[in-house]
Amino acid sequence: MRRNAPKEETMTLSKASQAENTVRADDWEDADEPWTLRALKRGERETLLRWSKYRLPNVTPLASFADYAAAAEKRADIARARSVSETELRKAVTEIARGIAARQEDQTAKQAQAILDGRANEAFEGFEELKSQQARLSQQLKVYGVALRTQEGVVAEIRSERSIDAADAMRPAHQAAVADIAVAVAQLREAFDREEAARTLVTKAGYDARLPSFSPGTAMRQGGQLDEIERRAREYTR
């Protein structure tokens, strides 16, 4: 069942103005960042600037919806708690291992003497609390894992529902682009055919092959790649 979003949350993909699509350099680059990251950001900025001329609808960020933001934050909280439990469990296991090793190496005689003195319980005390903590943390870690997987399902469900709205809003612009692809592919196929005809007619007349060959185009046609692209494009835009 689809979620009914409050009016202020309704996804509206209005035509973005040039100003809305303008990306400033200082919004993307940080002098303290690694040069590789800065290069990636520059590349993404250039892509967004190029795309801005297409005047595509403005997509509302998924994280701006209250239901998704709350679910995602809850997932993050559970993941953080699980990470803390995992760290504590590793620490408890390490402490138990170190404690046992230390007693085996240094306290064997003292433990034996405690038994001889009638203090058998004292000889091995000290690990019960750690072992109890280990058992508790192991169970806690398992529970957090189940909770995290459950919450990830909630987040995925909300994302899926919101994605339907986003795709529907962008579909007209996407179909327009795909329709242009279908036309362009048809023109490309004809251009490849004319290119092949121009070269072949010269050689068939007995002359040397002096014209450059664009055989990749012929290979694409013979392999059916262009046909498949055009077929899918025309089916999608019917």
N, C-alpha and C positions, 0 to 999 in steps of 0.2 A: 504494500500500500504506500502510495506516495505521501510524503510529508507536506503539510500545508504550512508554508513559510509565512511569517508575519509580513505585513505590507512593506515595512522598511527593509526586509531581507530579500524581497522578490528580486530575482536575477533579471536585470535589464541590460541589454547589450545595445546601447544607443551608439550612433555613429560617433566615433572619437574625433575630436578636433585635432588640428596639427599640434596645438600646444599640449594637449593631453598625451600625445604620442612622442613628444620630444624628450630625449634622454640626455641629462647633463653629465658631463665627464666627471665632475666632482662627486656625483652620486654613486659612481662605480669604482673609482680608483682610490687606493690608499697607498701612500709612499712606503709604508712599513710592510706591505704585503709582498710575498714572493713574486718575482717577475713573471713566473709562469701563470700565477693566478691573475695578475694584472693583465697579461696578454689575453687570457680567456675572457675576462670581463670586457676588454676592448673589442674583442671579436663579437661578443654577444651584443654589446652596445651598437656596433656597426650594423649588425643584423636587424636589431629593433628599429634603428633609424631608417634602414632600407625598407622595412616592412611598413613603416608609418605612411608611406606614400600610397599604399593600397587602400587606406581608409576602411579597414576592417572594423567590425563591431568591437567595442571595448568589453573584455571579459572580466566579470567580477571575480576577484580572487576567492578560491574556495575557503580559505582560512577566515574570510570576513564574515561568514555565516556563523551565527551563535551556536547552533546545534553541532556543527562540525568542529568549531574551535573548542567547545567544552569537551566533546568526546576525545579529541586529539590531546588535549591537556590532561585528561584523566588517564589516557594511555601512557603519556609521558611520565606522569606521577607514579603509575604502577611499575613502569620500566625502571625508574630511578630507585624505587623501594626494592625491587628485585635485585638490582645491581648491588645495593648496600648489603642485602642478605647474603648474596653470593660472596662478597668480600669478607663478611664476618665469618661465613662458613669456612672459607679457605684459611682464615686466620686461626679459627678454632682447631681445625684439623692439623695445622702446622704446629700449634702450641702443644697439642696432645702428643704428636710424634716427637717433638723436641723433649718434652717432659719425660716420656717413656725412655728415650735414648739416654737422657742424663741420669735417670735413676738406675738404668741398667749398667752404666759405666761407673758411677760415683757412689751410689747409695745402696748397692747390693748388700754390703756388710751391715749397714745401719738397718736395713729392712729385716735382715736375718736376726739381728739382735733384738729388734722390736718384737719379733715373733717369739724369741726365746724368753723375753721379759713378759710375755703374756699380752702384748699390745698388737695383736695381729691386724686389727682393723686399722691401726695407725700406719702400718707398713705400706699400705697401698692407697691411702686416702689422697685426695687432691685431684683425681681425674674424673670423679663422678659428676661433678658440676660441669666440667668441660664436655664430657661425653653427652650429658643431658642437653647442653647447649647445642652440640653438634646435631643431635637428633631433632631438636626443635628447629634449628636453622634449615636442616635438610627438608623437613616438612614445609616450612615456611616458603622455601625457595620453590618447591613443587607447586604450592598453592598460588604463589605469585605468577608462576609460569602459566597456569590454567587461566587465571584472571587476565593476564596480558593477552593471551590468544583470544579470549572472549571479547575483550575490549577492541582488539584489532578487527574483529568481525563487525563490531558496531561501527567503527570508523569506516570500514570498507563499504558497509551498507549505505551510510550517509553519503559517502563519496559517489557511490554508484547512482543514487537517486539524484544528487545534484548534477552529476555528469550528464544525465538525460536532458536536463534543462539547458545546460551549457551547449551541448551538441545541437539541440533543436534551435537555439538562438543563432548559432554560427552556421547552421546548415545552408541557408540561402547563399551566403557569401562563398561557402565551400563549393556548393554546386555550380555557382557561376564560374569559379576558377576551373573546375573539372570540365565544364562545358567548353571552355577555352582550350583545355588540353585536347579534347576530342577533335576540335577544329584544327589545332596545330599539328596533331599527329597525322591527320588526313593530308594536310599540306606538306608535311615532312615526307610522307610516303610518296607523294607525287613528285616532290623535288628529288628524292633519291632515284626515282624511275627516270626522270628527265636527265639527271646527271649521268646515269648509266647509259642511256640512249645516246647522249652526246659523245661520250667516249667510244662506245662500241661502233657507232656508225663510221667514225674516222678509221678505226682499225679494220673494219670489214671492207672498207674501200681500198685496202691495201697499204695504208700508211702506218708509220711507226706510232706506238702508243706514247705520245708526247704530253697528253693531258693527265694531270694528277688523278689518281684513283681514290675514291672514297668508299672502299670496300666494306668498312664497318657498317655503313648504312645498308648495303646490300645484305650483309650477314644478319642484320636486325630484321630486315624484311623476310628473308628466307627462314629465319628462326621463328617467325610469327610473333615476335615481341611487340611490334607496333600494332598488329591486329588485336592482340590481347589487351593492350592499353586502351585502344580506341573502343573496343567492345565493352570493357568495364566502365569506361567513362560515359558512354552513351546510355548504358543500362542505369547508371546511378542518377543521371540527369533527366530521365524520362518523366 
